[in-house]
Amino acid sequence: MDMPSTSEISEVLTKHLRLTQPPIAVAFADRVPDGVEAWRGAIPAGCRFWQEAARRVFATSAGDHAFCSIGQYTHNLDVTSTADLTTALKVFADLTYVREQDLAMIPVLSQKPKHVIYGPLALIPVDPEVVLLFVRADQTLILSEASQQIENGLPPAMGRPACAIVPQASNSGRSALSLGCCGARAYLDVLSSEVALYAIPGATLAAFAERIAALAGANEILSKFHRIRREAIESGAKPTIQDSLAALQSA
């Protein structure tokens, strides 16, 4: 059976998870692929590229991440200013936000890319390393169920820095959930207080799409079953599971 295209997978994810933001692809390359434009302009943090990538495909290099020393660090890019990184880490340490012993637990990309390619999953011309989804809790429910079935375990729930979700998923080959960080929530308009980030490794993307479609359908049916059962019990009835199934089929 032919593998679905990234465009088809994007459509499946968007439809069955009812995403309001398109799935974002992140890829690494030693050279910019033909037809992909280089990023132009300044940006306050590397995570902001995720928001910009909803509209078009573009390539970045280490210098484009210059205002984000933490993002350069987690993505193993050449650090533009070691002074900025040192200063940022000192501030974090003074606030006990990131203590010295915490540094070893922050994922850093195992490879050292020259370029990071961003864009909508539906349009990305190269194989994505990681796909990022902006999700609510109910959407995360289906994703976590898919992760459990595909990976035989649940994904880690990560905090700061939000950009560490990319190396976490890339290095481990497993999905991850990020609750964001105060920086990402300041820089990304789409990362509202109700939204988190879910990362799917590119290598298992097709498998996730298949499971998500099935699980989303199952959740819809089972949610209706539970609503019918609740209504019956709260009205004084004592339905068996078979009674509730019959009511579901006749609804």
N, C-alpha and C positions, 0 to 999 in steps of 0.2 A: 504494500500500500504506500502511495506517495506521501511524503511528509507535507503537512500543511505549510503554506507560506507564512512569513511574518505578518503579512497583511491579513490573512485569514485568522491567524491566532489572535491578532489585535481585535478583530471583530468579535471573536468568541468571548474573549475576556471582557470587552466592553459591554456586550449584550448580556451575558449571564451574571456578571457582577454588578451590572448597572452603574458602570463607572461614569463619573461626570468629567474626569480628566483622562486624556488618552494615555495608554501605556507608553512609558518612556524607555527607550533602549539606550544602553551605555556600552560602548565598545572601545577596545584599546588597539592602537596601531603604531607601527614604527614609521609609517608614511601615510599622508592624507590620501584617501581613496580618490580616484578620478571622479570628478563631478560633485565632490563635496566641498562646499565653501569653507574657508577659514573664518573663525569668529572675528568680528570687528567690534571694538569698543571695550570700555571698562565695565567690570561687574564686581559687586561688593563681596561676593562669596561664591565658592565653587558650586554649592548646592543650588544657587540661583539658575545655573545652567539647566537644571531639571525643569524649571518652569518655562524657560525660553525654548526648550526642546519640544514643547507641545505643538509648536507651529512649524518648525523646519529642522532639517538636518544640518549640522555644522561640526567642524573640527576645532579642537582647542589644543594648545600646547601649554607648557608650564608657565610661561609668561602671562597667559590669559587668566591664570589663577593667582596672580601676584598679590592681590589684596586678601588672600585667604591662605595664610601659612599653615593652618590646621588641615585644610583640604589638600594642600600640596603634600603634607606629611602623610595623611591616610592613603592618598593615591600614589605614593612613592614617586612623585614628580620631583624634578630638580627644584630645590627650594630657592626662590628668588632672593629672599632675605632671611638669613639665619638669625639676624637680630630680632626680626619680627616674631619668628617662631619662639625664640628664647624669651622675649618679653611676654608673649601671650601665655606661655607655659608658666611663667613666674606669677602672672596675675591669677591664673587658675589655681596655682598652688597656694598663693596668699589667701584666696577665698576658700581653700580646701575643696574647690570644685573638681579639680583633677590633681590628686596628690601624686608624689613621685612613684609610689607603689602602684598607682592606677595606670600608669603609662603602658606597662607591659600588657594590659588587658584591652587596649584599643587596637582593633585590627588595622594592619597596614598592608596594602596590596603586595602580594608576593612577587609579582612581575614589575618591571620598571618601564612603563610605556612612554613613548615620545609624544604621543597624541591621545587625547580622549575624544571619541566621537559621540555626539548626542543627537537624538532626534526621535520623532514618533516611531513606535515599533512598526507601524504600518508602512513607513517610508524608508526605514534604515536600509542602506545598500550593502551592509556587511553583517556578518553573524553577530548578534548581541552577546556580550559577556554577561550582562545583568539586565533585567527588566524591572523597572520601578513602577509601582502602582500607588496612587494616592487613594486611600481607602478609609471608610468608616468602620465602626465595630462590627456591624452586621455583615459587611463584605469580608472583613478579616476572619469572621467565623468560617465561611466557606473556604477561604484560602488555607486556614489552619487545618481544616479537615483534609484538604488535598495534600498538604505537607505531610500529615500523619500517615496517609495511605501510601504516598510515593516514597517518602524518606524514612518511614518507620519511626517517626518521632516528631516532636513539636519544635517549631522554630524558636530561636532565642528572641526575647523581647529586649531590645537594646535602647539605651538612652544616648547621652552625648558621647561624641559628636554624631550628628545625623549622617554625615558623609561616610562614616565608618561602615554603614550598611553595605556599601558597594564592595569594599575589600572582604567583608565578612562573607557575603554570598559568593564572591569570585573565588576566594581562597578555599572555602569549605565545599563548594559545589552544592550547597544546601540553601534553602530559603531562609529568610530572616525578616523579622518585624522591627521597625524602628519607631519609637514614640517621638522621634524628633529631638531637637534641642532648642534652647532659647534663641540661639543664633539663627538656625534654619527657620524658626517661626517668625523671626524678625525680618528675614530676607525674602521669604517666599509668601506671596499673597495667597497661593492655593493651599498652603499648609495651615489651615485654620485650626481652632481648638478642638474641632470634632474629627480631625483628619490625622491619620498616621501614614507611615510608609511601609510597603511590603516589597521585598526584593525576591525575584525568582531567577535562579541561574539560567543562562541561555541554553545550556546543555539539556535541561529537563523541561524546557518551556512547552513543547508539544504535549508532553505527558501531563503537565499541569492544566493545560487548556482542556484536554479531554476529561480529566477528573472534575474540573471546575464546572463544566457544562452539566455533567451527570449530577454532581452534588447540589448545584443550584436548583435543578429540577426536583431533586429529592427534598430539599429544604422547603421548597414552595408547597409541595404536597403535604409534607409532615406538619408544616406550620398551620395549614388549613385544618388538618386532623386535630391538632391540639386546640385550636380555637373552638371547633365544634364540640370537642370533649369538655372543655372548660365551661362552655355555655350550658351544656346539658347538666353537668354536675352542680353548677351554681344555681340552676333552676330547680334542683331537688331530685333529679333523676339519678339512677345508679347504673350507668351504662357499663357493659363489659367492653373490652377492646374490640370484640367482634361487632358489638352494637355501634361503636364509634366509627368503625370501618364502613359499616353499612350506611351510616348517615353521611359519611364522606362521599361514598360512591353515588348517593342519590342527590347530593348537594348541587 
